[in-house]
Amino acid sequence: MKKIDCILLKILPVSIILFALSLVFSPERANSQKAEESAVLNQKYRNEVRKIVISRKNADSTDELLEMTRHGDFYLLSDMDSKITCLANSKLISSLLENAVKIRKFYRLSQKSSDAEKFLTDESSSIVVSFYASGEEPVSKIYFGAEDALKNRIYLRSHKSNVVYECENDFHQYLNTELDYWAEGKIFAEAENPVQIGFEILSENEKLPETKKIDEKSGDFQKKSAYLLELRHGKIVDMIPSSAKKISVLSVYSGNGRISRLDFYEVKNGMGEEEQESYFYTKSVIPSQIDGQENSFAFYSENAVYEVSAWTFGRICDLF
């Protein structure tokens, strides 16, 4: 037994040393990720960003590309394929910018250029978000790749580097190149403190419209105007259907002198009892005297055609 005890006593120190080394040089420890704290967009550009571009490659190598450019108090949204231009959802853009300048932990995965395709952060697979300040070159351009749902992380890299990182995936909601997603949803987003609302119902020959107006003197004007400003449009299209007929005009006069005008069109589908109506409108905004050149440019650039549900159009008619 004494001989065995001596052997065990000799083995024990060696075992302790090996165990300690295994902790220090274990594969788990060697492969553990070290976090780097940074942001997708430098905080100093938070209020300097003038344009945001979101793009992706289609299967046929063509580009889906949206541009959101700030003009005064508004962002102008342009679909570079359809050439549709409308006001963008400013709150969603503000949320994107806040998320972009947020200091977060990035975990380095690879610095090999050949690994970009593996993580879908290459140019043909990724969704690219570019931020522009005053110059023609982006101050930040990020390739967003595959998403890891189990860890709630997303792979990404900067256009200035081959290094692929992963970070918390709170970018998913912004990685969308659909015009309808980024467009301002409210019908009268530019209207401020309405003082009068006019509604013209056109006759068959469109020469003798029936005009109805409500203004601040009306007892329920505040309630009606507030309700009107909360209404939202549907899908955005590039042109009015050829069979559409103009049926009414709705004008909102803001307290600052700005005038928003909607021209409504009706399309009848089907016949007899199966006949259904679809409604569309175009919008034109006359700037106020205090609107700057950039605000005016945003208003005059809008060329979209908006669809509204029969329910929404009915509610507008009910107001009068």
N, C-alpha and C positions, 0 to 999 in steps of 0.2 A: 504493500500500500504506500510505503514511504516513497518508493520509486515512482509510482503513478502520481503522487502528490507533487513530487519535484517536477515532473513533466508538465503537469497542469499549471504549476506556478510559472514555468518558463513560457507556456503558450499564452497565458492570460495577458501579459503586457503587449504581446504582439497583436492579439485580437483587439485589444482596446485601441491600439494605434491604427489598425486597419479599419476599424469602425469609424474612427474620427476622420480618417482620410476619405472614407466613402461618403460621409456627410458633406465634406468640403467639395469633393470632385464628383458628386453624383450626377447622372445624366439630367435629372430633374432640375438640379441647381444650375447646371451648365446651360440648360436650355431655357431657364426662366427668363421672361422678357423684362427688360428694364424700360421703364416708362420715360418718355421725353415730354415735357410740358410745353405746349405751344398752341397756336391757333391757325385756323385755315386762312384767316385774313387778319393782317396786322391792325390792332385797335386804332392806330392813327388814321386809318382810311375809313373808319366807320361812317363819318359824315362827309367824306370826300368822294365816295363812289357815285359816278354819274351814269354808269351803264352796267348791266348784268346780262351775260349771254349764257344760255343753257342749250347744249347741243348733244346730239348723239348720231351715230351712223346707222342707217337702215341696212337691211340685208342686201340691197342692191348697191350699197356704198354711197348712196345719196345722203344728204344731211337733213336731219330735223333740227331746226334752229329757231329759237325764240330770243328776241332782244327786248330788254326793258330799260328804257332810257329816261332819266329824270329831266323833266321840264317844269321848272318852278315848283308848284305844290303837288305835281302829279307825276306818275310814271306812265310813259307811253309804251304800250305792248305791241310788238310787231311780229307776225309770223312771216318769216322770210320766204316760205314756200307759197302760201296763198296770198301774200301781200295784204292781209287783213291787219288793220291797225285800230286799236281801241285803248281805253284806259286800263291800266293794270291794277291789281289788288294791292294797294299800298301797305296794308297791314301785313299781308303775307310776305311782301318784300322786306319790310322792317323786321319781321321775325327771322327771315333768312339771314339778314345782316347781323342781328344779335347773336344768332347761332354761330355764324362764321367767325366772329371776333372772340367768342368764348374760349377761355384758356381750358384746355383739356389734355388728357394723357394720350400720347401716341406710342404705339408699340411697333418697333421695327421688325419687319418680317424678312425682307430681302433687299439687296442693293444690286442685284443682277438685272440688267436690262431684259434678259431673256425670260425673267419671271413675271414681267408685266402682263403677258398674255395669260399666264397661269392664274393670276388673281383678277383677271378681267379689268385691269387698269391700263391696258393699251388703248391706242387711239380708236381702233375699230370696235372695241367691246364696251368701253366705258361711257358714262354720262359725264360730260364736261361742264363745269361751272366756272365762268371767267368773270372777274371783277375788274372794272376799268375806272380809273380816277380821271385825271386831266389829259393823260397822254394816250397814244394809240396802242401802246403795249399794255397788257393786263398787269395789274399789281399783284394779282393772284389768279392762278389757273389750276384747278384741281380735277384730276381724273378719278371719278368714283367708280369702284368696281363691284365685285361680288359682295354679298351680305351673308354674315354668319348669324342665323337666327338663334342658335343655341346660346351663343355668347352675347347676342345683341350688339355685334360689331360690324363695321364695314371696312373694306380695303380701299385705300386711296393713295395717290401720290401727286406730287407737284410737278408741273411741267418743267421745272428747273432741275429736276433730279430723277434718277432711276430708282430711288429708294421707295419701297412699298411699305406702308404702315397700315395698321388697323387701329380703329378708335371706336368709341361709343357711337352706335348708330342712331343718332337723332337727326340725320340728314335725309332720311327716306322720303319724308313728305315734300321735300323740295326738288327731288330728282324726277321731274315730270316735264315733258316737252309739249303738253297739250295746251293749246290756246285757251280753251274754256276753263282750264284749271287755274291759270294765272290771271285771267281777266277779272276786272271788277264786276261783282255780281249784282250790285244795286243798280237799279234803273237810273236813279238820279243821284249818283255819288257826288257830283260837282255842285249840286244845289245847296245853298246855305240860307237858312232863315227865310223861307218863302213868305212873300207878302201878297201874292196873287196867283191863282191857278186858272187857266182858261182851257176849255174843252170844246172843240168844234166837231160836230157830227155832219159829215158831208152828205149832200143829197145825191140822187142818182146822176145828175149832170155835173156834180161837184162845183156848181156855181153859186148855189144859195145855201151855204152851210148854216146849221143851227148852232149858235154860239152860247155857251154857258160859262159864267165866271163866278168864282168865289174868292173873297179876299179877307183881309184881317178883320173887317167889320162883321163878317159872318160869325154867328155864335159858336159854331163847331169847326171853325177854320183850322185852329191849331191841331185838333184831333185828326181831321181829314188830311192835312198836309203831312203830319208826322206819319200817318199810315201810308201815304203815298211814297214817302221817302224810304220806307222799309221794304217796298216791293222789289222783287228780283226777277231778272230775265232768265231765259233758258239758253239753248244752244246758240252759238254764234256761227253765222254762215257768211259767204262772200257776196251773195247777191239775192235780190228779191225774186221769188219764183215768177215766171213769166205770166202765170194765170192770176197773179195777185191783183187785188183792187184796193185802192186807197179809200179808207172809210172814215178816218178821223185824225184830228191833230190835237195833241196835248201840250200845253206850254206852262212852264213853271217860272215865275219871276222871283228871283232871289232878292233879298234885302240889300245886297251890295250892288245891284244893277245887272247881274248876270241873268241871261235868259236861256233856258233849256227847252228845246222843242223836239217832240217826238211825232213822226208821221207814221200812223198805223195802217197796215195793209192786211186784208183778209184773203185767205185762199180756201175755197170750198172743195172738199174731196168727197167722192161718192155721189150717189143720187138717192132721192126719195128719203125714206126713213133712215137710210144708212149714211146720209150726208153729214159730214163733220166739217168744222171750220178750224183752220190754223191761222195764227196771227203773228205778224212780224212788224218790226219798226226800225226806222233809221233815226238817228239823233243828230241834231246840229245845236251848237252852243254859241251864243253871242256873248263874247267877253264883256265884263264890266269895265268902266273907266279906270278902275284901280287894278285890274288884272295886268300883269306884266306881259312882256313879249313872249316869255317862255310858256306861261299859262295859255296864252292865246294860240301859240303854235300847237300845243297839245290838243286843244279843242278843235282846231281847224283840220288837224291830221286824222281825226277819227273817221273811218269809212266803213265800219262793220255794220252788218245787218243782224238784228237780234230777234230771236223767236221768243214769244211769250205764250203761256198756256191760255186756253179759253177761260179758265178760272181767274187768272190774273187780269185779263182784259175785262172780264165781267165785273170784277171788284172796282176797277177804275171807272167803269160806266156807272156803277152804283153810287160812287161818290157825288155824282152830279144829278 
